[in-house]
Amino acid sequence: MPLHVVDCLDQERSSLPTEPTGLVERAVFRPEALPVHLPAFRIPAFPYGIYWNGWAADLLRDLIGEDNLELRLVWSTDPDAPVHRNPMSV
């Protein structure tokens, strides 16, 4: 479980956190504040959610197998990247 809580959410461009969990349905991050050196992190607005950086998610998928882990893109600096419509639901 990641212990790092990083304030990297662009609150003006993201959806408002829902009550009572703080779920952010559409997260937009500030690239300069994104902790790309960390495998995973949490944000203050949504303390129950875990965001994995792409390199760590790819490594995890390679370790446990592609069929055992579904990767969902939450946000990207590439505007054409296919962001998952509901990345935090199970």
N, C-alpha and C positions, 0 to 999 in steps of 0.2 A: 504494500500500500504506500503510495507516494506521500511523503511528509511535507513536501515543498508546496506552499500556497503562494502563487504568483499573481500579482495584480497586472495582468496583461490584456484584459478584455477591453475592447473599444466599446464603451458603454453607449455612445451615441449611435453606433451602427449595428449594435446587437439588439436582440429582443429583450424586453424586460424579464427579469427572473420571475417565475411563477411561485405562488405561495402553496404550501408551506416549505417545499423542498429547495427552492431557489433555482430550479431547472431553467437553463437558458436554451430556448429552442433553436435560436439562430445566433451562434457565437461568431463574432468577428474579433480577431486579435490584432493588437498593435505589433507589427513585425519587429520593431526595435526593442520591445519588452518581452518578446516570446523567449522562454528559456530553452533554446534548441539544444543546449548541452545536457539537459536533463532527459532521462528516458520518459518520465511522466510527471505530471503536475496537477494541482487543483487550482481553482480560482476562488476568490473570496465570495463571489455572488452565488456559486453553486458548489458548496463544500462536499457534497456527496458524489459529485461527478469526477471522473478521472480522465484526463486528456493525455494521450500518448503521442509523442512526436513520431513522425513517419519512420525515421530510421530505427527506432526502438520497436515499433509495431511490426515492421518488416522482419527484424531479428527474432522477435517472439514467434511470429508466424513460421519462420524457417525452423525454429527449434521444436515447435509442437505440431507442425503440419498445417498445410493450407486448409484442409478440410475441418480442422478443429478450432479455427479462429476466424471470425468474420471481422474484416476491417471496414470501418465506416469513416469516410472523410468528413470532418467537421468544418474545416476551413482551409483555405489555401491562398497563397499570394497570386496564384494563377486564376484569373477570373473565369477561365473556361473549364476549370477542374470540376468534375461532377460531385458536388457536395451532397451527401446523403440527406434526404428530406426529413428524417427523424432519427438522428444518430444516437440519441441516448435512450431510446426505448428498447425493450427486449421482447 
